[in-house]
Structure formats: structure tokens, C-alpha cells
Amino acid sequence: MRTPSTVAAAALSLLLLTGCGSFGEEAPEPSHQVEAAFETWSEGAEAVTYDPANVPEGATVKVTITPVDSGSDIALTVEGLVGDRDYGAHLHTKPCGENPEDAGPHYQNEPAPDPSTPDPDYANPQNEAWLDFHTDAEGRAHSQTSVSWTPRDGEANSVVIHAERTQTVPVLAGTAGEPLACVTIPQ
């Protein structure tokens, strides 16, 4: 007599033998990855803090962009930030610089005709990579988004951490307050 457990065991064996289970599959490799500690601006700095009160020097960040099917998984992990606090975070077009605006606008899969005006048709989590997060009591957080596109070569160069969660209302779509820090994604 077949019991539910023998049926389950047989099904698992079949999956493993045919290679259809996740046990034998390797996770895709990130196409872009950076791990760094935040510091004040200097030439060659990978992670820059513009506001050490909210993103202290020495806090760490990891960003990965991993191609998955026809899209991407984009992940952000931080440690050492202010505990129990909301932050906004987005993929930006340029590398970090001495000033927050050096990172350019948000990366958009379909660029807005007028990037100077927040337009929810373009400034949305399907067309941009939004990585907002809330830190735990020790200042740690992880955020991940999956998008149906892969960033164009050389056009997604940093992740900027902002002072507030990302707004979705039309006149503020995509805004998240002052830039607090930036991490450059190696190309």
C-alpha cells in the first residue's frame, strides 16, 4: 500500500533524477557586485557618505545585480546604519562623486522624456529599481527587487541611499528626500 510519505519520497527521487528540482541547480552569478565601507569622499572611494549622522563612516554596504531569465534581481544589504529607521534607495545612472548630485538621476529602463519632472508613468518600481528598507535595532537591513529588465551596459552605475521612503503620488513620484550616501557599482 502506498502511503503519502512513500508517494512524496518517490516524487522527490524523480525530481532529483531528472534534474527538475532546485537541489542540483546552481544559483546564477551576479553580473555586478560591490562590497564596501562608507567613507567621506576621496578619489576612488567605492561607498561615500554625505551624511555621517545617518550613514556613519565604517558602515558597510553590498550591492548585487544578478541576471535572471529576461530580468534582474537587484539586492542591497547594509550594516551599521542608524537603527530602526526608514531609508529610500534607488539605482542611479552615474558613479558616486564628491557631491550627491554627481550620481545623476534614477536609472530608468524606459527613460522619461523629461527626467526633471517626476512622472509616475516612468518613476515607478517596474521601470526603476527601488530598494527602500527599514533597519533593525542594530542598523542592519536587506532589500531586494526583481525587475523584468536588465540594466543597459554602462548606464546603471550606483545605488543612492535617501533620507525617506520613495513617494508614489504623482507630483512626487520616485522622490525620497535628500541623498545620504552612494555606492558605485563597478562596470
C-alpha positions in Angstrom: 0.0 0.0 0.0 1.3 3.5 -0.9 1.3 6.0 1.9 1.5 9.7 1.4 5.1 9.7 2.6 6.2 7.0 0.1 4.5 8.9 -2.7 6.3 12.1 -1.6 9.6 10.2 -1.5 9.1 8.8 -4.9 8.2 12.2 -6.4 11.3 13.8 -4.8 13.5 11.0 -6.2 12.1 11.5 -9.6 12.8 15.3 -9.4 16.4 14.7 -8.4 17.0 12.1 -11.0 15.6 14.2 -13.8 17.2 17.4 -12.7 13.9 19.2 -12.2 14.4 20.1 -8.6 16.3 23.1 -7.2 18.7 20.8 -5.2 21.2 20.4 -8.1 20.8 23.8 -9.7 23.4 26.4 -9.2 22.3 30.0 -8.4 23.1 32.5 -11.2 26.2 34.6 -10.7 25.9 38.3 -10.2 26.8 40.4 -13.3 27.8 43.3 -11.0 28.7 43.3 -7.3 30.3 45.6 -4.8 31.0 45.3 -1.1 32.4 48.4 0.6 32.6 50.5 3.8 31.2 54.0 3.7 33.7 56.9 4.0 33.9 60.6 3.3 34.6 61.4 -0.3 38.0 60.8 -1.7 39.1 59.9 -5.2 38.5 56.2 -5.7 36.0 55.7 -2.8 33.5 53.0 -3.6 31.0 54.0 -0.9 30.6 57.6 0.1 28.6 59.0 3.0 27.2 62.6 2.6 25.5 62.5 6.0 27.6 60.6 8.6 24.9 61.1 11.2 22.5 58.8 9.2 25.1 56.7 7.3 28.2 56.6 9.6 31.7 56.1 8.2 32.6 52.5 8.5 29.0 51.2 7.9 29.0 48.6 5.2 27.1 48.0 2.0 26.8 45.2 -0.5 25.0 45.6 -3.9 24.5 42.8 -6.4 22.8 42.7 -9.8 22.0 39.2 -11.0 20.5 38.4 -14.4 17.6 36.0 -14.0 15.7 34.9 -17.1 14.9 38.1 -19.1 15.2 40.3 -16.0 17.3 41.0 -13.0 17.4 40.6 -9.2 18.9 43.6 -7.5 19.9 43.4 -3.9 21.2 45.8 -1.2 22.5 44.8 2.2 23.6 47.3 4.8 25.1 47.1 8.3 26.0 49.9 10.8 23.4 52.5 9.8 21.1 54.2 12.3 18.8 51.5 13.9 15.0 51.3 13.4 14.9 53.9 10.6 13.4 54.0 7.1 15.6 54.8 4.1 14.9 55.1 0.4 17.3 53.6 -2.1 17.5 53.6 -5.9 19.7 52.6 -8.8 21.2 55.7 -10.4 22.9 56.4 -13.7 26.3 57.8 -12.8 29.1 56.8 -10.3 29.3 58.4 -6.9 31.1 61.7 -6.7 32.1 64.4 -4.3 28.6 65.8 -4.3 25.3 63.8 -4.1 24.0 65.1 -7.5 27.1 63.6 -9.2 25.3 60.2 -9.2 22.8 61.6 -11.8 19.1 60.7 -12.0 17.5 57.3 -11.3 18.2 54.7 -13.8 15.0 54.0 -15.8 14.5 51.1 -18.1 12.3 53.3 -20.3 13.8 56.8 -19.9 11.3 59.6 -19.2 11.0 62.3 -21.9 11.6 64.9 -19.2 13.6 63.4 -16.4 13.5 66.7 -14.4 9.7 66.2 -13.6 8.6 63.2 -11.5 6.2 61.3 -13.7 4.6 58.1 -12.3 4.4 56.6 -15.8 8.3 56.4 -15.6 9.1 56.9 -11.9 7.7 53.6 -10.6 9.1 50.3 -9.2 8.6 48.5 -12.5 10.7 51.0 -14.6 13.2 51.8 -11.8 14.9 49.7 -9.2 13.6 50.8 -5.8 15.4 49.3 -2.8 13.8 51.0 0.2 14.5 49.4 3.5 14.0 49.7 7.3 16.9 48.9 9.6 16.7 46.7 12.6 17.8 47.9 16.1 21.4 47.3 15.1 21.2 49.2 11.9 21.1 46.2 9.5 18.8 45.7 6.6 18.4 43.8 3.3 16.3 44.8 0.4 15.8 43.1 -2.9 13.7 43.8 -6.0 13.1 41.7 -9.2 12.6 43.6 -12.4 11.7 42.4 -15.9 14.6 44.1 -17.5 18.4 44.1 -17.3 20.3 47.4 -16.9 21.8 48.6 -20.1 25.6 48.3 -20.2 27.3 51.3 -18.6 24.1 53.1 -17.7 23.4 51.9 -14.1 26.5 52.9 -12.1 25.5 53.4 -8.5 22.9 53.0 -5.7 22.0 56.1 -3.7 20.5 55.8 -0.2 18.0 58.5 0.5 16.6 60.1 3.7 13.0 58.9 3.2 10.9 56.1 1.6 10.1 56.5 -2.0 7.0 58.6 -2.8 4.4 57.3 -5.2 2.0 60.3 -5.5 2.1 62.0 -9.0 3.8 65.2 -8.2 6.5 63.5 -6.0 6.7 60.1 -7.8 10.1 58.5 -7.3 11.4 61.1 -4.8 12.8 60.0 -1.5 14.3 63.0 0.2 18.0 64.1 0.5 20.7 61.7 -0.8 22.6 60.4 2.3 25.1 58.1 0.7 26.1 56.4 -2.5 27.9 53.2 -3.6 29.5 52.9 -7.0 28.8 49.7 -9.0 31.8 48.5 -10.9 31.2 48.0 -14.6 
